Amino acid sequence: MAGFRDTAPADWQIDNMSVGASPVSQFGARLSQDLSAYDHILVDAIPNDENLLSFVGAEPFYDALLDEILTTLAAQSNLVILGFCNRAHAQNRSAVYEKYEVAAHRLNGVFVSVIDYALANYPEPVFLDGPHILPEIARSFGADLVSKLANFGQDVSVNGAFGTTNFAEIALSEFALGEQVTKKNSLLSDTFSRLHAGTKVMLQEPANVIGFNIDATMSYCDIRFVGPDGQRRIGLRYNMAENGFLAKFVPVPNGHLTNCIEVLEPGPDAEKAPHNRPTDPGGVRSVAMSRLLTWRC
């Protein structure tokens, strides 16, 4: 985004709605909003989805989720999908990459291949690490994108229907549980409910939870989702840093119909969350959670 922001005209409003290193499911939280005021919506999630597909869910679940998110975005604005990918897929593109490319064409959107731009204009190696191309290439691509963006448009007709009611967020602050902690950095600000082991959150009615937002620097515990179809237990294993801030969206694979959420001491039988750390930092067992994302699929 740096090259894009630096080159964009001063009167452009650029809103970053992403949480880093998180899959496309995080964007479901935006789909109940009216996004038609935006001239363009840029989606950059391919490398994360390539890395985290097993955490999102089985392929039919992922396909349905991706389709609803992209279709809803394309119905409200000019959809532009950025074709980043992981280094392992630079030559032979992944099925995830191909799904996005096909969806862009089907939805009358635009697919811009960042990796093709990098390989065509710069000598190898073009990658900084697995999921990131070199910063100077990313900046150059962002600047180039500014000059082309005005040509990416198809006069979207919304027909007065904004968003979808299938996605909804549940704010943890509504339950008045735990300490309310506000964290912020240069990109975002959020308020988290810090829930200690032994806390239960009772939902008003069962909801299909597909993920939740946390501050990872205050999250080391297990989360159990209990509902009519049974229970799921996901382990959060992050390094604690009371004065830090690391926002994450943690997916619940395939979703889970839930009416009670329990915060537990870490146990050996929990499913692993993405980017878990291998060592136990000790100290407080808690989760700092801001919102649950639900999807009526």
N, C-alpha and C positions, 0 to 999 in steps of 0.2 A: 504493500500500500504506500510505501514511502515515496517512490517515484511518481506514483499516481497523484498523491496529495500535493507534492512539491510542484508539479507541472499544471495541475488543474487551475482554471481561472478562479479568481478570488471570490466570485459570486456563486460558485458551486457549493451546495450543501452535501457533504459526504458523511454518511452515518455508518459506522462499523457495528454490525449487529452480531458478530461472531465471537465465540469463546474458543481460544486457540486449542489445537490438538484434540478437537471434539468432532464427532461425525455429523452428517447432514441432519440427523434427527433433531439436533438442537434448534434448528430453524422452525420446527413445528410451533414453537412458542410464539412466533410472530404472525402466524397465519390467521389468527382471529382479529387482527388489526386491519385497518384500511391502509393499504400500501400503494394505492393508485396515484398518490401525489408524487411519487418518485418517477422520474423519467426513465431510469434504468435500475434494474436490480442485478448485481453481479454476484454470482455464486461460485465460491471457491472451497470445495470440500473433498475433491477426489483423492488426494494423498491420505487424508484422515480416514476416509471410507475404506481405502485399500488396506490400511493398517488395522482398522478397528471393525471390520465387517463382522467378525465372529462375535463381537460384543454387542452389535446392533441386533442381530438375529439371523434366522435362516433366510435363504435367498428369497422365497416367496414373500416373507414379511418385509424384507428390505426393499424388494421391488415395489410393493404396494405403497410403502412409506415414501420412497423416493418419488414415485409417480404423483402422489397427492401433493407433496410439497412443491415440486416443480410446476405441476399443472396450475396450482393455486397462484403461484408467483407470476407465471406467464399470463394468467387471466387479468392481472392488475397492472402490469408494467412491462417494459421491454426487457426480456430475460437475456442475460449474457452469462454464459458459463465459461469459466476459465479452466483450461485444460492443463493444470499442473499434474504431475504424477510422481511417484517414487522412483528413485534411481534404478531399482530393479526392473521397472517397466518402461524404461526410456526407449528401448528398441522394439520390444514386443508389448504393446499396450494391454492393460488388464481388462477383464470383463467389466469392472466398475467404470473404468475410463470410457469404454465403449457404450455402456448404458447411458452415461451422461451425454455423450455425443449424439446418440440416436434420439434421446429425449429432446435435445435442443432443436434438432431438425423437425421433429414431429410437432413441437409446440410453437413453431415459427419463431424460435429464438435464434441466438447467435452462439456458436461454439468457437472460442479462440484458443488455439493450442499454444500454451506457453512453452512446452517442451520443444515443439517444432520450431518456434521462434528462437529459442536458445541454441538448438543444434544447427540451425541454418546461419546464425549470425556470429557464433563464438566458437573458438576451438575447444576441444575436450581438454580437461574435464569441465563440465558446466554445473556439476552438483557440488554444494558445500558439504552435504551429508545425505543420508537416505532420503528424507522428504523435502529438502530445500535446495533450490538452485543457488548459485553464487549471488550475494547481495547486489553486486554491480549489474548483473544480468536482470535481476528482478526489478531494480530501479529503472533500467533502460526499457524493459517491457512495460512497466507502469506508465512511463512518460509517453511511450508510443501509443498505448491504449487511449490516453486522453485525446490524442489527435484523431482517433478513429471512432470514438464513442458516438459522436453526433450522427454518424452514418448507420448506427445500429438501432433501427427503429421500425416499427410496423404499425404505428397508430392503434394501439390496443383498445379494444372496445370492452368495457367492463359490464355493461348492461345493468348498472346499479347494484350489482351483487358483490359486496366486499368480503373477502376472506372466506373462511370456512368455520363452521361450528364444531367440527370433528376434533380439533385440538383445543386444549384448555390448560391453563396453568393454575396451580393451587399454591398460594403464598403461605409459607410456614408461619409468617407473622400473624396470620389470622387465628392461630391456635394459642397464642400468648404463652408459649412454652420456651423455657430457656432464656439465656441472655441474648439480647439483640445487639449484634456487632455490625457496624458499618465499615466496609473496606473500600478503598478506591485506588486507582492508579491513573495513568495518563489516558487510558482507553475506556475505562468503565468504572462504575460505582454500584455497589449492591449492599443490601442489608441481609445478614444471615442470622438465623436462630441457632444458637449453639446448644445442641442437645447432648446430654451426657448419657452414658450407658445406663439402662434401666428406664429410659423415657419411652412412652408410647404416644403415638399420634393416631387418633381415631378420625377417619374421614366420614363425612355425613352420609355418603353412599358409595358403593363400590365403584372404582374408577380404574381404567387400564393404564397403569403407570409405565411409561416407556423411557423415563429418565429423570434426572434431578440435578440441580445446580448446587455446587458446593464451593467453599473455600478450602482447598486441599491442605493449607498450612494449619488448619484447625480440625483435621479429620483423620482419626485413626480409630476404627471400630468396625463392627459388622452392622449392616442394615437388613432387617428381616421384613419382607413384604408378605402379609397374611391376607388371604381372601377366600372366596367361595371355592376356588379350584385348588387350594393348598397354599404352600408357602415357598418363598425363595429367599436365600440369604446371600448377600453380596458383601465381600470384604473390602474395606477401604484401608489401604496401607500406604500412607503418605508421611513424609518427613514433617514433623511439627516445627513451626516457627511462628510463635505468637505474634510477632510484629510484621510478619510477611503477608503476602496476598497472592494466591495462585488460584484463579477462577477455573473451574472445570465443569463440564457437563458430563455426568456419568450415565451411560445408557443402561437400561434394564433389558437384557436380551429377549427379544420377541414380546416384550411387555408382560405385565402381570396384573390381573384383576385383583385390586387391593382395597380393603377397608380398614386395615390397621398396619401401621409401620412401627417397628420396634428397633431401638438402638441397643446393641448388645456388646458385650466384651468380645474381643477378637477370638475366633474359633477356627479349628483346622478344616471344617467342612464347608467353608464359604466359597462361593464363586469369586474369582478374581475380578477386580475392577481394572480398567485400563490404566497403564502407567504406574502400577503399584511398585513401591520400593521394597527391596529385599530385606532390609533390617528394621527391627523394632526400635523406635526412638524412645520408648518408655513414656512415662508421664500420663497425662489426662487421656481418657478414652471417650471421644466425643465425635460428633459430626457438626460442621457449620453448614447448614442447608438453607437456601433461600426459597426455592420453588420446586414443585413437582410438575412434570409435563405429562399430560394424559392424552390419549388418542382413542377416539371411538371409531375403530376400523371395522 
